[in-house]
Amino acid sequence: MEALRILVLDDERKITEQLQKQLMRRGFEVYQANDSRTAFGILERQKIDIALLDFMMPHDLNGIDILKRIKAEYSGTEVIMVSGQEDIDVAIEAQRQGAIDFVRKPFSLADIFFAIERTGKYVHLRNRLSSVEDQKSLISRELENSIQHDFIGISQSIRKVVDMAMKVAADSDASILITGENGTGKEILARIIHYASDRRKEMFVPVNSSAIPDTLIESEFFGHQKGAFTDAKEDKKGFFEMANGGTLFLDEIADMPFSLQAKLLRAMEERKIKRVGGTKEITVDLRIISATNKDIDKLIQDEKFRLDLYHRINTCIIHIPPLRSRPEDIEPLLRHFIDTLCTKKKKQPPQLDPQLVEHLKRYNFPGNVRELRNMVERALILSDGNVLTADDFAMKLETTKSSETWQDPSVLNLEENEKMIIENALRVSEGSQSKAADLLGISRDALKHRIKKHGIILQKVVE
């Protein structure tokens, strides 16, 4: 078996020399550096299997910055972080940024040898697997990596969403509007539609419509010619040209400046754009998928969103229900995230406390699937044992009514309680019938029927 190549990076020369001497005695090929410049020079010239990295570099980049650069530029190098700090946040951040192990100062040589031996086993296994996989076609793996698998579930509602996505994907020209709360997976669904369509071989260009400064937004979308304005030092393609042949995903489209909406509508209708400062019309062929967590009907009423643009982007509307309305999806998502993150972090998946899923089902999940994933990642980092329990998850559980409360006949009136629940849902959703329907787990038409049935006054409802 080929000897592992190890880089020891510490600002104290005595430490690097001592570690190099001891590790070479064990048969490792060892390099030492006392600053980041020297370290990256070695990484540039020599393939390094393991970097033993000190967090504190007083006159240099700190360990986290060096770690980030190593993982970005030399992904085949595994990093063991060494730190004398007591702050647990250092260990958490190091693992979050890709460190495979963490050794606390003051350390013994046994601590270092054990960490390197453990990491070395993984490196040798990974190298063997890579040599086998490289003999096969990478096309299927590349396609698989293009689509995140976080959009999973067993509920009827999520199955309907995926089924509809597959149907609209077959029509490569249809414009699609995806609605849903933050964290439900709108961009993931947009990617699924793109890679299931005939446009899969072309680019998927995601754009956050609210993150671009007003002064640059037209240039970013339509491109510009050299000299069009002060900083236009060369010709530049915009999002439309970049997505030509593929899919342009407009996230948070409800936050798009009103002034740009007319130009976007014209580009969609004519399939032609003109760069800022240019005179030539450029023909584009692309599908546009939009997404929002806002109530566009209200924005139209407030004259903040164009009705004609709304009709153009919503040939098909797909609504992703919030996680709290489909609790049966929590367990498969939980197990998926545990398996995925443990594989990424090279850890053995823990067991689950039988009560954990029930606790999670009682939680409201304001951040939806994204919040669940973050909770799982934090739990895996902080858990001390091999069993995950509710105590490992940072959540404020919803209180439930006791059985004694329901023994009161006055609260057993179905009509009165249904009216009260609907009024509460409308109040929480600030009058939005669509959001209230999501909270109640019913369709908007069903909600309208119940509002009429109970004579609920909609003074503050804006739909």
TABEL-V306706 format. One record per residue. N is the residue number from 1. RES is the residue in one letter. OMEGA is omega in radians with two decimals (999 if undefined). Layout:
((N,RES,OMEGA) (N,RES,OMEGA))
This chain:
((1,M,-3.10) (2,E,-3.13) (3,A,3.10) (4,L,3.07) (5,R,-3.03) (6,I,3.04) (7,L,3.10) (8,V,-3.10) (9,L,3.12) (10,D,-3.11) (11,D,3.13) (12,E,-3.07) (13,R,-3.13) (14,K,-3.12) (15,I,-3.11) (16,T,3.14) (17,E,-3.13) (18,Q,-3.14) (19,L,3.11) (20,Q,-3.13) (21,K,-3.09) (22,Q,-3.12) (23,L,3.10) (24,M,3.08) (25,R,-3.13) (26,R,3.05) (27,G,3.12) (28,F,3.00) (29,E,-2.92) (30,V,3.06) (31,Y,3.14) (32,Q,3.11) (33,A,3.14) (34,N,3.05) (35,D,-3.05) (36,S,-3.13) (37,R,3.11) (38,T,-3.11) (39,A,-3.10) (40,F,3.01) (41,G,3.10) (42,I,-3.14) (43,L,3.14) (44,E,-3.06) (45,R,-2.94) (46,Q,3.05) (47,K,-3.12) (48,I,3.13) (49,D,-3.08) (50,I,3.03) (51,A,3.07) (52,L,-2.88) (53,L,3.07) (54,D,-3.11) (55,F,-3.05) (56,M,3.04) (57,M,-2.94) (58,P,-3.06) (59,H,-3.03) (60,D,2.99) (61,L,3.06) (62,N,-3.03) (63,G,-3.12) (64,I,3.11) (65,D,3.12) (66,I,3.10) (67,L,-3.13) (68,K,-3.10) (69,R,3.12) (70,I,-3.11) (71,K,3.14) (72,A,-3.02) (73,E,-3.10) (74,Y,-2.99) (75,S,3.13) (76,G,3.13) (77,T,3.07) (78,E,-3.04) (79,V,2.98) (80,I,-3.11) (81,M,3.11) (82,V,-3.13) (83,S,3.07) (84,G,-3.11) (85,Q,3.13) (86,E,-3.06) (87,D,3.14) (88,I,-3.13) (89,D,3.12) (90,V,3.14) (91,A,-3.13) (92,I,-3.11) (93,E,3.13) (94,A,3.12) (95,Q,3.12) (96,R,-3.11) (97,Q,3.01) (98,G,3.10) (99,A,-3.10) (100,I,-3.12) (101,D,-3.08) (102,F,3.12) (103,V,-3.08) (104,R,3.03) (105,K,-0.12) (106,P,-3.10) (107,F,3.02) (108,S,3.09) (109,L,3.12) (110,A,3.11) (111,D,-3.13) (112,I,-3.12) (113,F,-3.11) (114,F,-3.14) (115,A,-3.13) (116,I,3.12) (117,E,-3.13) (118,R,3.13) (119,T,-3.13) (120,G,3.11) (121,K,3.12) (122,Y,-3.12) (123,V,3.14) (124,H,3.13) (125,L,3.14) (126,R,-3.14) (127,N,3.11) (128,R,3.13) (129,L,-3.13) (130,S,-3.12) (131,S,3.10) (132,V,-3.09) (133,E,-3.11) (134,D,3.11) (135,Q,-3.11) (136,K,3.10) (137,S,3.14) (138,L,-3.03) (139,I,-3.09) (140,S,3.12) (141,R,3.11) (142,E,3.13) (143,L,3.13) (144,E,-3.14) (145,N,-3.14) (146,S,-3.07) (147,I,3.08) (148,Q,-3.11) (149,H,3.14) (150,D,-3.11) (151,F,-3.10) (152,I,3.13) (153,G,3.14) (154,I,-3.10) (155,S,3.12) (156,Q,-3.09) (157,S,-3.12) (158,I,3.06) (159,R,3.11) (160,K,3.12) (161,V,-3.13) (162,V,3.13) (163,D,3.12) (164,M,3.12) (165,A,3.13) (166,M,3.14) (167,K,-3.11) (168,V,3.11) (169,A,-3.11) (170,A,3.07) (171,D,-2.98) (172,S,-3.13) (173,D,-3.05) (174,A,3.06) (175,S,-3.02) (176,I,3.04) (177,L,3.11) (178,I,3.13) (179,T,3.14) (180,G,-3.12) (181,E,3.06) (182,N,3.07) (183,G,-3.12) (184,T,3.09) (185,G,-3.09) (186,K,3.13) (187,E,3.10) (188,I,3.13) (189,L,3.10) (190,A,3.11) (191,R,3.11) (192,I,3.13) (193,I,-3.13) (194,H,-3.05) (195,Y,3.03) (196,A,-3.07) (197,S,3.10) (198,D,-3.13) (199,R,-3.00) (200,R,-3.09) (201,K,3.10) (202,E,-2.98) (203,M,2.92) (204,F,-3.05) (205,V,3.11) (206,P,-3.11) (207,V,3.01) (208,N,-3.02) (209,S,-3.10) (210,S,-3.01) (211,A,-3.08) (212,I,3.12) (213,P,-3.11) (214,D,-3.07) (215,T,-3.08) (216,L,-2.92) (217,I,-3.14) (218,E,3.11) (219,S,-3.13) (220,E,-3.10) (221,F,-3.01) (222,F,-3.13) (223,G,3.11) (224,H,3.07) (225,Q,3.08) (226,K,3.13) (227,G,-3.12) (228,A,3.06) (229,F,-2.95) (230,T,-3.06) (231,D,3.14) (232,A,-3.04) (233,K,3.09) (234,E,3.09) (235,D,-3.12) (236,K,3.04) (237,K,3.05) (238,G,-3.10) (239,F,-3.13) (240,F,3.14) (241,E,3.13) (242,M,-3.09) (243,A,-3.08) (244,N,-3.08) (245,G,-3.09) (246,G,-3.05) (247,T,3.02) (248,L,-3.13) (249,F,-3.11) (250,L,3.11) (251,D,-3.14) (252,E,-3.09) (253,I,3.13) (254,A,3.13) (255,D,3.14) (256,M,3.13) (257,P,-3.09) (258,F,-3.10) (259,S,-3.13) (260,L,-3.03) (261,Q,3.13) (262,A,3.13) (263,K,3.08) (264,L,3.13) (265,L,-3.13) (266,R,3.13) (267,A,3.13) (268,M,-3.10) (269,E,-3.06) (270,E,-3.07) (271,R,3.11) (272,K,3.09) (273,I,3.11) (274,K,-3.14) (275,R,3.06) (276,V,-3.12) (277,G,-3.12) (278,G,3.13) (279,T,-3.08) (280,K,3.05) (281,E,-3.10) (282,I,3.14) (283,T,3.13) (284,V,3.10) (285,D,-3.08) (286,L,3.00) (287,R,3.08) (288,I,3.02) (289,I,3.14) (290,S,3.12) (291,A,3.09) (292,T,2.99) (293,N,-3.10) (294,K,3.06) (295,D,-3.07) (296,I,3.11) (297,D,3.13) (298,K,3.12) (299,L,3.09) (300,I,3.10) (301,Q,3.14) (302,D,3.13) (303,E,3.08) (304,K,3.09) (305,F,-3.06) (306,R,3.12) (307,L,-3.12) (308,D,3.08) (309,L,3.12) (310,Y,3.13) (311,H,-3.12) (312,R,-3.06) (313,I,-3.02) (314,N,3.01) (315,T,3.03) (316,C,3.09) (317,I,3.07) (318,I,3.13) (319,H,3.09) (320,I,-3.11) (321,P,3.13) (322,P,-3.08) (323,L,-3.09) (324,R,3.14) (325,S,3.13) (326,R,-3.06) (327,P,3.13) (328,E,3.11) (329,D,-3.05) (330,I,-3.10) (331,E,3.11) (332,P,3.07) (333,L,3.14) (334,L,-3.13) (335,R,3.10) (336,H,-3.12) (337,F,3.12) (338,I,-3.13) (339,D,-3.11) (340,T,-3.09) (341,L,3.12) (342,C,3.07) (343,T,3.14) (344,K,-3.08) (345,K,3.12) (346,K,-3.14) (347,K,3.05) (348,Q,-3.13) (349,P,3.13) (350,P,3.01) (351,Q,-3.13) (352,L,3.00) (353,D,-3.11) (354,P,-3.10) (355,Q,-3.05) (356,L,-3.10) (357,V,3.13) (358,E,3.08) (359,H,-3.13) (360,L,3.13) (361,K,3.11) (362,R,-3.11) (363,Y,-3.02) (364,N,-3.14) (365,F,3.08) (366,P,3.11) (367,G,3.04) (368,N,-3.02) (369,V,3.12) (370,R,3.13) (371,E,3.12) (372,L,3.14) (373,R,3.12) (374,N,3.11) (375,M,3.13) (376,V,-3.13) (377,E,3.13) (378,R,-3.13) (379,A,3.14) (380,L,-3.14) (381,I,-3.00) (382,L,-3.08) (383,S,-3.12) (384,D,-3.07) (385,G,3.12) (386,N,3.08) (387,V,3.10) (388,L,3.11) (389,T,3.13) (390,A,3.13) (391,D,3.13) (392,D,-3.08) (393,F,3.14) (394,A,3.14) (395,M,3.05) (396,K,-3.05) (397,L,3.08) (398,E,3.10) (399,T,3.13) (400,T,-3.14) (401,K,-3.13) (402,S,3.14) (403,S,3.13) (404,E,-3.13) (405,T,-3.07) (406,W,3.06) (407,Q,3.12) (408,D,-3.10) (409,P,-3.08) (410,S,-3.13) (411,V,-3.12) (412,L,3.11) (413,N,-3.05) (414,L,-3.09) (415,E,-3.11) (416,E,-3.13) (417,N,3.11) (418,E,3.12) (419,K,-3.12) (420,M,-3.12) (421,I,3.13) (422,I,3.13) (423,E,3.11) (424,N,3.13) (425,A,3.11) (426,L,-3.14) (427,R,3.14) (428,V,-3.11) (429,S,3.10) (430,E,3.05) (431,G,-3.13) (432,S,-3.13) (433,Q,3.13) (434,S,-3.14) (435,K,3.11) (436,A,3.12) (437,A,3.09) (438,D,-3.13) (439,L,-3.09) (440,L,-3.14) (441,G,3.11) (442,I,3.11) (443,S,3.13) (444,R,3.11) (445,D,3.12) (446,A,3.10) (447,L,3.13) (448,K,3.12) (449,H,-3.12) (450,R,3.09) (451,I,3.12) (452,K,-3.12) (453,K,-3.08) (454,H,3.13) (455,G,-3.12) (456,I,-3.13) (457,I,-3.05) (458,L,-3.11) (459,Q,-3.05) (460,K,-3.12) (461,V,-3.06) (462,V,3.09) (463,E,999))
